[in-house]
Each structure stands twice: as C-alpha cells, then as structure tokens.
Amino acid sequence: MVFSGHYYLIDCPRLSLHLGLTTIAVVDRCIATLQNRNPAIGLPSVESGAITGVIVLTRFTDSKKSKRIGFGLLVVVAVAYAGWLSLSPSKIQHMPTPAASTQQAHAELSGNIRFVAGASQLSMLQTQSLPLAPIPLSEQLSARVTYDEEVTARVGVSFSGRILELKAAPGDAVTLGQVLAVIDSPDFGTAYADLNKARADEKRKQLAVKRAKDLVPGEAISTRDWEAIQAEYAQAQAETARAEQRIKNLNPHGLKIVGQQVSLASPLQGVITERTASPALEISPNLAAPLFVVTDPKRLWVSIDLPESLLSKVKLGSLVAIQSDAYPDHTFTAKIIQLGQTINPNTRRANVLARVDNPEGKLLPEMFVRASVLQADGQGVRVPNQALITRGLYTYVFVEQKPGDFILRRVKPIKRGVDFSYIGEGLSGDERVVTKGALLLEAEFLASLGEKQ
C-alpha cells in the first residue's frame, strides 16, 4: 500500500478495510506536511514512531472489540497529528541541523569586547602580565627545602657539663666566634688538673735526670739506677702529652676556657634557626640534637624526587623552577648541583639536589615545594588553565589591550599541565591576560556577537 511515496505493511487481514485506510491516510498526511515544511528536519524517527503506533501487528477478529481498538488508535494518531500541526513553520525551519552545529563549533572566533568604566563585570575579572618562561620537562615534582650543608653548622659539645647562661636565641644573626652560651664543665676541671699534675711530675723527673747525669761519670750511681731515672722521665713526658691531648679532644674548636667555664662560640657567620639549649640544661656528647643550628638562610638546597624516566634528561647545572603554596605568584630558580646515585626501591625515584638563592628569606628549611626541571632551550608563556577557552579545534585567551577593552586571541599551547599550560603562538610575553573570569567574559562576548547578527 503506497501513500505519498511511503510504504506501509498491514498485517491485519481481518481488520475493517475502512478503518485501516483511514488510519494510514492520517499518518501519511502528517508525514507529508512535516516534510513540506522542512525537508532537512530528518523524519525517519518520526515516521517510524508513527507507523509503529498505527500499524496493527496483532491479528484482530471482525468483532465489536476490534472496532473499539481501531477507533482508539485513530484518536491517538489524530491527537499526535494536531500536536505536530501546532508547531509553526518558523519554529521548524529554525531547528539546527547536526552539520550546522558542527560547523559553528569549528568556526574560528575573533573580535573584542569593551566595558565602560565602573561596569560590574570588571570586578569579576582579573588580569595578569605573563612573561616568557622556559618550558618544563614534565609535570611538577614533589620537593623539599633543606639546609645548605656547606654553610650550616650544628653546634654541639664533646664534654659534659651544665649550661650557666644563654647568649643567643633563634632568629638572631651571629658572627664568627660570637658566644652562644656559657657552660660549666667539670670535665675541663679534671683535665686541667691532670695536665698540671703531669707537668709537675715531668719537671721533677727532669731535674732528677740532670742530677743523675752529673753522677754517672764518677760512678756515683749504678747504671741500673741511671736507666730507671731516664725511664721515669720518659713516662712523665708521655703523661703530660696525654693530658694535653685530652684537653684538645674536649676543645677541638679552641673555645675560650676560664677555669671550668667554657664559652660556646659560633663556628661561622649566619642566623640561628634552631636551639635546643635551655638554662641549667645538663649536656653531654651524646645529645640527640645539637644545641644550636647556625646557617646562612640566603642559601638553601632543594631535595627533588626525580622519576627514572627523567634521569637521562637532567644534567648538572640544569635549571629548576620552584613554587610554594606560601608564595603562589612567585617562582624561584634553582640549579642542580648533585645527581642521585641510587634509586629508592619504594618510590622508584632518585634524589637530586639543587641550590636556590633566597635573598629575601621567603623559603624556609623543611618547606614542601613543587619543582619543575626546565628544558635547555625553548620558551613559552605560562598561562593558568582557567584562562584558556576551548571551542572546537581552537584555543583562545582574552588579552587586555587597555582598561575595559579585551580582545579574543587564538593561541597554540605547546605543553599542557594540570594547572598551567605553555603557549607557543599567540602571546608574545608581558601581555596582560585575563586569568580569572574568562568564562564570564566569553559569555558576554558570544552574547554581543548574537546581538550584532
């Protein structure tokens, strides 16, 4: 059976012929009307739905029940037909087709948008001047700030005693040889007493040797006694040397000692960053922590956990960009000074040390930071991902030309990261880019384009 070029299969031999023809005519009229209004609307799904709802797939008997079912189907189709007719031709004609949507998404955008001074939208935008920067080899790596051991001294003691007075506190700048604490040490009292006793005994036996030496030619003393006197003098000399060496061991840095009181001095110039010493504290050589830590805070090390895959790309002298949560808008530059010689079996990473200059004292030891090993060549503009706008195949950013005037510019990312991307084309560096509120600005821009059209 054919109506308007559409074929319908009716598997209902015992259905009333009049009812079947009327129903199919209504469906065909509905389909033909929609096609005349918009040939590109795509009706296969509409047609199949209407046919499925109308064609009777079950055999009916020529009874009153079958007639009631048939008339019910006719009413349903009539209501559906009235609903489609309620759509105005203008609404149907303006329905977007998939091809048109794809073409619009892939179309390249350009233009600018302006706001008057004091516009409420400007308070929601944030711009930032973004300079050119070296491109990192990989994503940011976990790192930790540590002391530069070449300019750090952990001050302890090699003797027992008790702290009498503290002369410095954490945060104090000290010079070479400045007294940090005064300590009373019985060890030095005993050591100096032993030294004085050894020296006295040595002097006495030295005089005995001189007297005996004068008696030897006249055989006033026997050879045996002469040899015994010489041996005793040698023993006294050895005891004196031992007592002197003990004092040197107790005072390897040449601290000033008056009686039993020792003046503990700083071995270098720097700042006291740690102090475990307290008044009247009993001290000994086996303390778990040093009494003072003196270091130069302007020089620090950064300990980086480097993956195995980057070992072949990192060299001595490679630059590293350091970022901290404490200063999110500031990037520190470090230089690798030592490559790890072993791999941690648990993390499968090598430890790499980099030296960073800290002239303003912003970085502190034991601070967790993020490190990015930089490529030897190549630069790009480091842009936050929230500033990027992706439409179809293209990526854009808004650049502020002057206050309140923004231009949409197409850019080409050369490296994408979790939080930041590097732009190789489209930005020249030191341009003010919208880093906050880019999506809001995009909505305003698209709305302005719609008004112009």
C-alpha positions in Angstrom: 0.0 0.0 0.0 1.6 3.4 -1.1 0.7 6.9 0.1 2.9 9.9 -0.9 5.8 7.7 -1.7 5.7 5.9 1.7 5.1 2.1 2.0 3.1 0.5 4.8 2.8 -3.2 5.6 -0.5 -4.1 7.2 -0.6 -7.5 8.7 -4.3 -7.4 9.6 -6.3 -9.3 7.0 -9.5 -9.3 9.1 -9.4 -5.7 10.2 -12.1 -3.4 8.8 -10.8 -2.1 5.4 -12.4 1.3 6.0 -10.7 1.7 9.4 -7.3 0.7 8.1 -7.3 3.0 5.1 -8.5 6.0 7.2 -5.8 5.5 9.8 -2.9 5.2 7.3 -4.2 8.2 5.4 -4.0 10.3 8.5 -0.4 9.2 9.3 0.7 9.8 5.7 -0.8 13.3 5.8 1.1 14.1 9.0 4.4 13.0 7.5 3.9 14.8 4.2 3.1 18.0 6.0 6.3 18.0 8.1 8.4 17.2 5.0 6.9 20.1 3.1 7.7 22.5 5.9 11.3 21.5 6.4 12.9 18.8 4.2 16.1 18.7 6.3 14.3 18.1 9.6 15.1 14.4 9.5 11.9 12.4 9.7 12.9 8.7 9.8 12.5 8.6 13.6 9.1 10.4 13.4 7.8 8.3 10.6 8.9 5.0 12.2 7.3 6.1 15.5 4.0 7.0 13.9 3.9 3.8 11.9 4.8 1.7 15.0 1.9 3.4 16.8 -0.6 2.9 14.0 0.2 -0.4 12.2 -1.6 -3.2 13.8 0.9 -6.1 14.4 -1.7 -8.3 16.0 -4.5 -10.0 14.1 -7.9 -8.8 15.1 -11.2 -10.5 14.6 -14.1 -8.7 13.0 -15.8 -8.0 16.3 -17.0 -5.0 18.3 -13.9 -5.2 20.4 -11.6 -4.9 17.4 -13.5 -1.9 16.2 -13.2 -0.2 19.5 -9.4 -0.8 19.5 -9.2 0.5 15.9 -11.1 3.7 16.7 -8.9 4.2 19.7 -5.8 4.1 17.6 -7.3 6.5 15.2 -8.0 9.0 18.0 -4.3 8.7 19.2 -3.0 9.4 15.7 -5.3 12.3 15.3 -4.1 13.9 18.5 -0.5 13.4 17.5 -1.2 15.0 14.2 -2.8 18.0 15.8 0.3 18.4 18.0 2.7 18.5 15.1 0.5 21.0 13.3 0.7 23.3 16.3 4.4 23.8 15.5 4.7 27.0 13.5 6.7 26.8 10.2 9.1 29.3 11.6 10.0 27.1 14.6 10.5 24.1 12.5 12.6 25.9 10.0 15.0 27.2 12.6 15.8 23.9 14.2 19.6 23.5 13.9 20.9 20.5 12.0 23.9 18.5 13.2 26.0 19.7 10.3 25.3 23.3 11.1 26.1 22.8 14.8 29.4 21.1 13.9 30.3 23.9 11.5 29.5 26.6 14.2 31.7 24.8 16.8 34.7 24.5 14.5 34.4 28.1 13.3 37.2 30.4 14.4 36.2 33.3 16.6 37.7 36.8 16.6 36.9 40.3 17.9 36.9 42.3 21.0 34.6 43.4 23.8 34.5 46.7 25.7 33.1 47.7 29.0 32.5 51.2 30.3 34.5 52.3 33.3 32.9 51.0 36.5 31.0 48.2 34.9 30.0 45.4 37.3 31.6 42.8 35.0 35.1 44.3 35.5 35.0 43.5 39.2 34.8 39.8 38.4 37.8 39.8 36.1 41.5 39.6 37.0 44.3 40.2 34.6 48.0 39.4 35.0 51.1 40.2 33.0 52.6 36.9 31.9 56.2 36.8 30.8 58.0 34.3 28.7 59.4 31.3 30.7 61.4 28.2 30.0 59.3 25.1 29.3 59.5 22.3 31.9 60.4 18.7 31.0 57.5 17.2 32.9 54.8 17.9 35.4 55.7 19.4 38.7 57.6 17.1 41.1 57.5 16.8 44.8 60.4 18.5 46.5 61.5 19.7 50.0 63.7 22.7 51.1 66.7 21.8 53.2 69.7 23.4 54.7 72.7 24.1 52.5 75.2 21.9 54.4 78.1 23.9 53.0 77.1 26.9 55.1 75.4 25.2 58.0 76.8 24.3 61.4 75.1 22.1 64.0 76.7 23.2 67.3 77.1 20.6 70.0 79.7 19.7 72.7 82.3 17.0 73.2 82.2 17.3 77.0 79.7 17.0 79.9 78.5 20.0 81.8 75.7 22.3 82.6 74.5 25.5 80.8 75.0 28.6 83.0 73.9 31.3 80.6 72.4 31.6 77.1 73.7 34.4 74.9 71.7 33.9 71.7 68.1 32.9 70.6 66.6 31.6 67.4 66.4 34.2 64.7 69.5 36.1 66.0 72.2 36.9 63.5 75.6 35.9 64.8 79.2 36.4 63.7 82.1 34.1 63.6 83.3 33.4 67.2 80.3 35.1 68.9 79.5 33.4 72.2 76.3 31.4 72.2 76.3 30.0 75.7 78.4 29.7 78.9 78.8 26.2 80.2 80.3 24.9 83.4 82.2 21.7 82.7 83.8 19.6 85.5 85.5 17.6 82.6 87.7 20.6 81.9 88.5 21.0 85.6 89.6 17.4 85.8 91.5 17.6 82.5 93.4 20.7 83.5 94.2 19.3 86.9 95.6 16.1 85.3 97.7 18.3 82.9 99.1 20.4 85.7 100.0 17.3 87.7 101.6 15.7 84.7 103.7 18.8 84.0 104.8 19.0 87.7 105.8 15.4 87.7 107.6 15.8 84.4 109.6 18.8 85.7 110.6 16.9 88.9 111.8 13.9 87.0 113.6 16.2 84.5 115.7 17.6 87.5 116.4 14.1 88.7 117.8 13.2 85.3 120.1 16.3 85.4 121.5 15.4 88.8 121.9 11.8 87.9 123.7 12.7 84.8 126.4 14.5 86.7 127.0 11.5 88.9 127.3 8.9 86.1 130.9 9.8 85.1 132.2 9.2 88.7 130.2 6.1 89.0 128.4 7.6 92.0 125.2 5.8 90.8 124.9 2.5 89.2 124.0 2.1 85.6 120.7 0.4 86.6 119.6 3.4 88.6 120.5 5.8 85.8 118.4 3.8 83.4 115.5 3.8 85.8 115.7 7.6 86.2 115.6 8.1 82.5 112.6 5.7 82.1 110.6 7.6 84.7 111.3 10.9 83.0 110.1 9.5 79.7 106.9 8.2 81.4 106.3 11.7 82.8 106.7 13.3 79.4 104.2 10.8 77.9 101.7 11.6 80.7 102.0 15.3 80.0 101.3 14.7 76.3 98.3 12.6 77.1 96.8 15.3 79.4 97.3 17.9 76.7 95.8 15.7 74.0 92.7 15.1 76.2 92.1 18.8 76.5 92.4 19.2 72.8 89.8 16.5 72.3 87.5 18.2 74.7 88.0 21.5 73.0 88.6 20.8 69.3 87.4 24.3 68.2 89.6 26.2 70.6 86.8 27.6 72.8 87.7 30.1 75.5 88.0 28.4 78.8 88.3 30.1 82.2 88.6 27.5 85.0 85.7 25.1 84.4 83.6 27.6 82.4 83.6 27.2 78.7 82.3 29.9 76.2 80.5 28.1 73.4 81.0 30.1 70.2 79.6 30.1 66.7 81.8 28.5 64.1 80.5 30.7 61.3 78.5 33.7 60.4 74.8 33.3 59.9 71.5 33.1 61.7 70.4 30.8 64.5 67.5 28.7 63.1 67.2 26.1 65.9 68.1 26.0 69.6 67.5 23.1 72.0 69.7 24.6 74.7 68.0 25.9 77.8 69.2 27.4 81.1 70.6 24.8 83.6 70.4 22.0 81.0 72.7 19.1 81.6 74.6 18.4 78.4 76.9 15.6 77.2 78.5 14.5 73.9 75.6 12.0 73.1 72.8 14.5 72.9 70.2 13.6 70.3 70.0 17.1 68.8 72.5 19.9 68.5 72.3 22.8 71.0 72.3 25.3 68.1 71.9 25.3 64.4 73.6 28.2 62.6 73.2 28.6 58.9 73.1 31.2 56.0 69.4 31.5 55.2 70.1 33.1 51.9 71.5 29.8 50.5 69.3 26.7 50.6 69.1 23.3 49.0 66.1 21.7 47.3 65.7 17.9 47.5 63.8 16.7 44.5 62.4 13.2 43.9 63.2 12.6 40.2 61.5 9.8 38.3 63.7 7.3 36.5 62.3 8.4 33.1 63.9 11.8 33.5 67.4 10.7 34.6 68.7 10.9 31.1 67.3 14.4 30.5 68.7 16.0 33.7 72.3 17.2 33.8 74.4 19.1 36.4 73.6 22.8 36.0 70.1 22.2 34.7 67.7 25.0 35.9 64.7 24.2 38.1 61.6 26.3 38.7 60.4 26.2 42.4 56.9 27.1 43.5 55.5 27.2 47.0 52.0 27.4 48.4 53.2 30.2 50.6 54.0 32.4 47.6 51.8 31.1 44.7 52.6 34.1 42.5 56.4 33.9 42.9 58.7 31.4 41.1 62.2 30.7 42.5 65.0 29.5 40.3 67.4 26.8 41.4 70.3 25.0 39.8 71.0 21.2 40.1 74.3 20.6 41.9 74.1 16.9 42.7 72.5 13.9 40.9 71.3 10.9 42.9 73.5 7.8 42.7 70.8 5.3 43.9 67.1 4.7 43.3 64.7 4.5 46.2 63.3 0.9 46.0 59.9 2.1 47.4 59.3 5.1 45.2 61.5 4.2 42.2 62.9 7.8 42.2 66.3 9.3 42.6 67.1 12.1 44.9 68.5 15.2 43.2 69.8 18.3 45.0 69.5 21.8 43.6 70.8 25.1 45.1 68.4 28.0 45.3 69.2 31.6 46.2 66.9 33.0 48.9 67.9 36.7 49.3 64.6 37.7 50.8 64.3 34.8 53.2 61.0 33.6 51.8 61.8 30.0 51.7 62.4 28.1 54.9 64.1 24.8 55.6 61.7 21.8 55.6 59.2 23.6 53.5 57.4 21.4 50.9 57.5 22.9 47.4 56.9 21.9 43.8 59.8 21.6 41.3 59.9 21.7 37.5 63.1 20.8 35.7 63.3 23.1 32.7 64.4 22.4 29.2 67.7 23.7 28.0 66.1 25.6 25.1 62.7 26.9 24.1 60.3 29.3 25.9 56.6 29.8 26.2 54.1 31.9 28.1 52.9 30.2 31.3 49.2 30.6 31.4 46.7 29.2 34.1 44.4 26.7 32.6 41.4 28.6 33.8 42.4 31.4 31.4 42.1 29.1 28.4 38.9 28.9 26.4 38.4 25.9 24.1 35.9 26.0 21.3 36.0 23.1 18.9 39.5 22.7 17.5 40.8 26.1 18.7 42.0 27.6 22.0 41.7 31.2 22.9 42.6 33.7 25.6 41.3 37.2 26.3 44.1 39.9 26.2 43.5 43.3 27.8 44.5 46.0 25.3 43.6 48.8 27.7 41.4 49.1 30.8 38.0 47.7 29.9 39.0 46.7 26.3 39.6 42.9 25.8 40.4 41.1 22.5 39.8 37.4 21.9 43.0 35.9 20.6 43.6 32.4 19.3 46.7 30.7 20.8 48.5 27.4 20.4 49.5 25.5 23.5 52.8 23.6 23.2 52.6 21.9 26.6 49.6 21.3 28.8 49.7 20.6 32.6 47.3 20.0 35.4 47.1 23.7 36.5 49.2 25.6 33.8 49.9 25.4 30.1 52.6 26.9 28.0 51.6 28.9 24.9 54.0 28.9 22.0 52.0 31.0 19.5 49.6 33.8 20.0 51.2 35.5 23.0 54.5 37.4 22.9 55.1 37.7 26.7 54.4 40.5 29.2 50.9 40.9 27.9 48.0 41.3 30.3 45.9 38.1 30.0 42.6 37.5 31.8 43.4 34.8 34.3 40.1 34.9 36.3 36.6 35.3 34.9 37.5 34.2 31.3 34.3 32.1 31.0 32.2 35.0 32.1 33.9 37.2 29.5 33.3 34.5 26.9 29.6 34.5 27.6 29.5 38.3 27.3 31.4 38.1 24.1 29.1 35.5 22.5 26.1 37.5 23.6 27.4 40.6 21.9 28.0 38.6 18.7 24.4 37.4 18.8 23.1 40.9 19.1 25.2 42.0 16.1 23.8 39.2 14.0 
